[in-house]
Amino acid sequence: MVDRNQECKACEGVGMLADDEGWQYRCPVCRGDGAYSQTEAHQEARVMAVDENNRLLD
């Protein structure tokens, strides 16, 4: 269980997100671990690849 103060707000601590078609992918904010710390706040964003339908390729 993730500490409530460090829980990722984007994925609500689960570590996975889903698009509108139901495709699931790792949370790009916390990188799939469900916790978001101050050290991760200073890391550069990783650009994800997409296919021709703009679905994320993980």
C-alpha positions as a printed Julia matrix, in Angstrom:
58×3 Matrix{Float64}:
   0.0    0.0     0.0
   1.28   3.43   -0.92
   1.47   6.23    1.63
  -1.49   8.56    0.98
   0.78  11.63    0.93
   2.98  10.13   -1.79
   0.22   8.47   -3.81
   0.31   9.34   -7.5
  -2.64  11.59   -8.3
  -2.73  10.6   -11.96
  -3.3    6.86  -11.4
  -4.58   7.04   -7.81
  -1.78   4.77   -6.61
  -2.59   1.89   -8.94
   0.28   2.41  -11.38
  -1.84   1.78  -14.48
  -3.94   4.07  -16.66
  -6.39   3.27  -19.45
  -7.38   5.22  -22.53
 -10.94   5.64  -23.78
 -10.74   2.36  -25.74
  -9.71   0.36  -22.67
  -6.03  -0.06  -23.6
  -4.02  -0.11  -20.38
  -0.51   1.27  -19.94
   1.88   2.14  -17.14
   1.38   5.53  -15.57
   3.95   7.93  -17.08
   3.89  10.16  -13.98
   4.98   7.59  -11.39
   6.41   5.12  -13.94
   4.05   2.39  -12.78
   4.9    2.14   -9.08
   1.92   4.14   -7.76
   4.02   6.48   -5.62
   5.22   9.94   -6.58
   8.1   11.42   -4.65
   9.93  14.75   -4.82
  12.92  13.06   -6.49
  10.67  11.98   -9.37
   9.42  15.53   -9.72
  12.85  16.61  -10.97
  13.24  13.87  -13.6
  12.72  14.76  -17.22
   9.55  13.63  -18.95
   9.83  10.6   -21.19
   8.14  10.96  -24.57
   6.1    7.89  -25.36
   5.71   6.48  -28.85
   2.29   6.27  -30.49
   0.97   4.32  -33.44
  -1.02   5.73  -36.38
  -4.19   5.77  -34.21
  -2.41   7.7   -31.43
  -2.44   4.67  -29.13
   0.49   4.61  -26.75
   3.18   2.05  -27.47
   4.73   0.97  -24.19
